[in-house]
Amino acid sequence: MKFDKDQLEEIKIAFIYICVFLFAAILWLIGYYAAFILFPVGAGVLIVWGIILGLALAFGSGMAAAHIHEEL
């Protein structure tokens, strides 16, 4: 299975998107549990944190999916 230069570039871009998404997901988990430990009574903080990072993850994964779909 051989890839030409453009296909390799697109695979690299898709891989970067996936890595960024996974990194954001890991940061979200760390932040969520850190906020839960630091602010055990601050449910509002957790809700806001979850909404903001959830939207960021959804936007990032949507952009990656759109880019990959566009190239296919």
PyMOL commands that place a pseudoatom at each C-alpha (Angstrom):
pseudoatom trace, name=CA, resn=MET, resi=1, chain=A, elem=C, hetatm=0, pos=[0.000, 0.000, 0.000]
pseudoatom trace, name=CA, resn=LYS, resi=2, chain=A, elem=C, hetatm=0, pos=[1.703, 3.150, -1.204]
pseudoatom trace, name=CA, resn=PHE, resi=3, chain=A, elem=C, hetatm=0, pos=[0.672, 6.701, -0.444]
pseudoatom trace, name=CA, resn=ASP, resi=4, chain=A, elem=C, hetatm=0, pos=[1.503, 9.743, -2.475]
pseudoatom trace, name=CA, resn=LYS, resi=5, chain=A, elem=C, hetatm=0, pos=[2.801, 12.941, -0.888]
pseudoatom trace, name=CA, resn=ASP, resi=6, chain=A, elem=C, hetatm=0, pos=[-0.648, 14.576, -0.524]
pseudoatom trace, name=CA, resn=GLN, resi=7, chain=A, elem=C, hetatm=0, pos=[-2.142, 11.517, 1.153]
pseudoatom trace, name=CA, resn=LEU, resi=8, chain=A, elem=C, hetatm=0, pos=[0.740, 11.355, 3.615]
pseudoatom trace, name=CA, resn=GLU, resi=9, chain=A, elem=C, hetatm=0, pos=[0.216, 15.028, 4.431]
pseudoatom trace, name=CA, resn=GLU, resi=10, chain=A, elem=C, hetatm=0, pos=[-3.491, 14.425, 5.097]
pseudoatom trace, name=CA, resn=ILE, resi=11, chain=A, elem=C, hetatm=0, pos=[-2.744, 11.394, 7.271]
pseudoatom trace, name=CA, resn=LYS, resi=12, chain=A, elem=C, hetatm=0, pos=[-0.288, 13.526, 9.249]
pseudoatom trace, name=CA, resn=ILE, resi=13, chain=A, elem=C, hetatm=0, pos=[-2.907, 16.276, 9.723]
pseudoatom trace, name=CA, resn=ALA, resi=14, chain=A, elem=C, hetatm=0, pos=[-5.545, 13.742, 10.816]
pseudoatom trace, name=CA, resn=PHE, resi=15, chain=A, elem=C, hetatm=0, pos=[-3.056, 12.203, 13.262]
pseudoatom trace, name=CA, resn=ILE, resi=16, chain=A, elem=C, hetatm=0, pos=[-2.319, 15.652, 14.731]
pseudoatom trace, name=CA, resn=TYR, resi=17, chain=A, elem=C, hetatm=0, pos=[-6.056, 16.320, 15.160]
pseudoatom trace, name=CA, resn=ILE, resi=18, chain=A, elem=C, hetatm=0, pos=[-6.495, 12.972, 16.921]
pseudoatom trace, name=CA, resn=CYS, resi=19, chain=A, elem=C, hetatm=0, pos=[-3.511, 13.637, 19.212]
pseudoatom trace, name=CA, resn=VAL, resi=20, chain=A, elem=C, hetatm=0, pos=[-4.847, 17.095, 20.091]
pseudoatom trace, name=CA, resn=PHE, resi=21, chain=A, elem=C, hetatm=0, pos=[-8.273, 15.600, 20.833]
pseudoatom trace, name=CA, resn=LEU, resi=22, chain=A, elem=C, hetatm=0, pos=[-6.771, 12.915, 23.098]
pseudoatom trace, name=CA, resn=PHE, resi=23, chain=A, elem=C, hetatm=0, pos=[-4.589, 15.504, 24.858]
pseudoatom trace, name=CA, resn=ALA, resi=24, chain=A, elem=C, hetatm=0, pos=[-7.640, 17.716, 25.438]
pseudoatom trace, name=CA, resn=ALA, resi=25, chain=A, elem=C, hetatm=0, pos=[-9.592, 14.728, 26.776]
pseudoatom trace, name=CA, resn=ILE, resi=26, chain=A, elem=C, hetatm=0, pos=[-6.788, 13.889, 29.222]
pseudoatom trace, name=CA, resn=LEU, resi=27, chain=A, elem=C, hetatm=0, pos=[-6.582, 17.526, 30.349]
pseudoatom trace, name=CA, resn=TRP, resi=28, chain=A, elem=C, hetatm=0, pos=[-10.361, 17.547, 30.799]
pseudoatom trace, name=CA, resn=LEU, resi=29, chain=A, elem=C, hetatm=0, pos=[-10.219, 14.464, 33.026]
pseudoatom trace, name=CA, resn=ILE, resi=30, chain=A, elem=C, hetatm=0, pos=[-7.338, 15.855, 35.087]
pseudoatom trace, name=CA, resn=GLY, resi=31, chain=A, elem=C, hetatm=0, pos=[-9.068, 19.221, 35.447]
pseudoatom trace, name=CA, resn=TYR, resi=32, chain=A, elem=C, hetatm=0, pos=[-12.420, 17.659, 36.296]
pseudoatom trace, name=CA, resn=TYR, resi=33, chain=A, elem=C, hetatm=0, pos=[-11.025, 15.489, 39.076]
pseudoatom trace, name=CA, resn=ALA, resi=34, chain=A, elem=C, hetatm=0, pos=[-8.719, 18.252, 40.339]
pseudoatom trace, name=CA, resn=ALA, resi=35, chain=A, elem=C, hetatm=0, pos=[-11.708, 20.605, 40.555]
pseudoatom trace, name=CA, resn=PHE, resi=36, chain=A, elem=C, hetatm=0, pos=[-13.703, 17.887, 42.325]
pseudoatom trace, name=CA, resn=ILE, resi=37, chain=A, elem=C, hetatm=0, pos=[-10.925, 17.382, 44.887]
pseudoatom trace, name=CA, resn=LEU, resi=38, chain=A, elem=C, hetatm=0, pos=[-10.181, 21.097, 45.384]
pseudoatom trace, name=CA, resn=PHE, resi=39, chain=A, elem=C, hetatm=0, pos=[-13.814, 22.236, 45.470]
pseudoatom trace, name=CA, resn=PRO, resi=40, chain=A, elem=C, hetatm=0, pos=[-15.855, 19.345, 46.890]
pseudoatom trace, name=CA, resn=VAL, resi=41, chain=A, elem=C, hetatm=0, pos=[-18.863, 21.595, 47.535]
pseudoatom trace, name=CA, resn=GLY, resi=42, chain=A, elem=C, hetatm=0, pos=[-18.503, 23.656, 44.350]
pseudoatom trace, name=CA, resn=ALA, resi=43, chain=A, elem=C, hetatm=0, pos=[-20.868, 21.745, 42.089]
pseudoatom trace, name=CA, resn=GLY, resi=44, chain=A, elem=C, hetatm=0, pos=[-21.353, 24.897, 40.018]
pseudoatom trace, name=CA, resn=VAL, resi=45, chain=A, elem=C, hetatm=0, pos=[-17.620, 25.005, 39.296]
pseudoatom trace, name=CA, resn=LEU, resi=46, chain=A, elem=C, hetatm=0, pos=[-17.737, 21.425, 38.032]
pseudoatom trace, name=CA, resn=ILE, resi=47, chain=A, elem=C, hetatm=0, pos=[-20.770, 22.080, 35.858]
pseudoatom trace, name=CA, resn=VAL, resi=48, chain=A, elem=C, hetatm=0, pos=[-19.226, 25.184, 34.262]
pseudoatom trace, name=CA, resn=TRP, resi=49, chain=A, elem=C, hetatm=0, pos=[-15.862, 23.417, 33.829]
pseudoatom trace, name=CA, resn=GLY, resi=50, chain=A, elem=C, hetatm=0, pos=[-17.589, 20.437, 32.230]
pseudoatom trace, name=CA, resn=ILE, resi=51, chain=A, elem=C, hetatm=0, pos=[-19.651, 22.600, 29.864]
pseudoatom trace, name=CA, resn=ILE, resi=52, chain=A, elem=C, hetatm=0, pos=[-16.683, 24.701, 28.701]
pseudoatom trace, name=CA, resn=LEU, resi=53, chain=A, elem=C, hetatm=0, pos=[-14.352, 21.781, 28.129]
pseudoatom trace, name=CA, resn=GLY, resi=54, chain=A, elem=C, hetatm=0, pos=[-17.103, 19.602, 26.697]
pseudoatom trace, name=CA, resn=LEU, resi=55, chain=A, elem=C, hetatm=0, pos=[-17.814, 22.284, 24.094]
pseudoatom trace, name=CA, resn=ALA, resi=56, chain=A, elem=C, hetatm=0, pos=[-14.107, 22.624, 23.341]
pseudoatom trace, name=CA, resn=LEU, resi=57, chain=A, elem=C, hetatm=0, pos=[-13.773, 18.860, 22.860]
pseudoatom trace, name=CA, resn=ALA, resi=58, chain=A, elem=C, hetatm=0, pos=[-16.886, 18.709, 20.698]
pseudoatom trace, name=CA, resn=PHE, resi=59, chain=A, elem=C, hetatm=0, pos=[-15.639, 21.581, 18.529]
pseudoatom trace, name=CA, resn=GLY, resi=60, chain=A, elem=C, hetatm=0, pos=[-12.155, 20.095, 18.185]
pseudoatom trace, name=CA, resn=SER, resi=61, chain=A, elem=C, hetatm=0, pos=[-13.381, 16.610, 17.320]
pseudoatom trace, name=CA, resn=GLY, resi=62, chain=A, elem=C, hetatm=0, pos=[-15.956, 18.072, 14.927]
pseudoatom trace, name=CA, resn=MET, resi=63, chain=A, elem=C, hetatm=0, pos=[-13.251, 20.057, 13.140]
pseudoatom trace, name=CA, resn=ALA, resi=64, chain=A, elem=C, hetatm=0, pos=[-11.083, 16.944, 12.858]
pseudoatom trace, name=CA, resn=ALA, resi=65, chain=A, elem=C, hetatm=0, pos=[-13.976, 14.867, 11.536]
pseudoatom trace, name=CA, resn=ALA, resi=66, chain=A, elem=C, hetatm=0, pos=[-14.937, 17.571, 9.031]
pseudoatom trace, name=CA, resn=HIS, resi=67, chain=A, elem=C, hetatm=0, pos=[-11.373, 17.857, 7.787]
pseudoatom trace, name=CA, resn=ILE, resi=68, chain=A, elem=C, hetatm=0, pos=[-10.969, 14.091, 7.425]
pseudoatom trace, name=CA, resn=HIS, resi=69, chain=A, elem=C, hetatm=0, pos=[-14.355, 13.771, 5.701]
pseudoatom trace, name=CA, resn=GLU, resi=70, chain=A, elem=C, hetatm=0, pos=[-13.509, 16.634, 3.343]
pseudoatom trace, name=CA, resn=GLU, resi=71, chain=A, elem=C, hetatm=0, pos=[-10.353, 14.850, 2.247]
pseudoatom trace, name=CA, resn=LEU, resi=72, chain=A, elem=C, hetatm=0, pos=[-12.125, 11.529, 1.702]
for i in range(1, 72): cmd.bond("trace and resi %d" % i, "trace and resi %d" % (i + 1))
show_as sticks, trace
zoom trace
